[in-house]
């Protein structure tokens, strides 16, 4: 574990890497959102318009100078970081907002809430375009699939749900969406986003679930201290394996975007790295006093960021520079356990 940047702050509940710049957003339990440059380890800006408690979710847009945040004030705020202010607020959730996320292609925001719903919003028309109902306890997270028209959600009702949003895509992307085009049925839940699979197997509330970037796999982590691996096809989804090792609630778990690894963290004060194919633990990183709450991985570099009770850490799992030495007119390089002479 090569630490690139370590910050001290109030408890970090949400994290998001900027897709291109060396920035990371951290949303805090005290309601502040911090913008850090992890390359030089300095605080660039902070945003403090959320009222009344923690900001649990935060996410950069893939191409626009925007980020979105969701807080315990039931508000989703969209910010322009170039203008350094909130440009609008989305209202509709009736309880704390756990996660928020931009879609990579469509003008959508996905939010998960303690009001037991997941909502999809069109941030261009500034309207709610779908309400996904079915969970019967707090929805702890929701994420878009990186390529397909799917959403995964995790809830304290002990289930993980996979939702099909292809009908919503056809409706909103082809004709555009405005507030006037919302169907009457949307008040009670919509037919534009339907549940495809309900994954049952955890014995306690599920805190996190994530899609694999390329394979038809889902990983989940729960208060039963277990990480479960699930596979899906066109007709069904099923449990593949269980990873045991954490000895307290698993806060967050995801697939590494570039390596065949699973990364998890927990209230047991550890980050654990697992081999996806062997389904065994490889590394455990511990902190003395701080519980971990959130983990995120940079999509294109090998950086990982974790949030804990007293701040965040940005790190790489391993050294990327090969071992090398000059001798005479030759450069000796060790790469992939093989020596080369250049």
Secondary structure, DSSP 8 states (H G I E B T S, - for coil): -EEEEEEE-S-EEEEEE-SSSSEEEEEETTS-EEEEETTTTEEEEEE----SS-EEEEEE-SSSSEEEEEETTS-EEEEETTTTEEEEEE---SS-EEEEEE-SSSSEEEEEETTSEEEEEETTTTEEEEEEE--SS-EEEEEE-SSSSEEEEEETTSEEEEEE-HHHHHHHHHH---GGG--GGGGG--SSSEEEEEEE--SS-EEEEEE-SSSSEEEEEETTS-EEEEEE-SS-EEEEEEE---SS-EEEEEE-SSSSEEEEEETTSEEEEEETTTTEEEEEEE-SS--EEEEEE-SSSSEEEEEETTEEEEEESS--S-EEEEETTEEEEEETTEEEE-
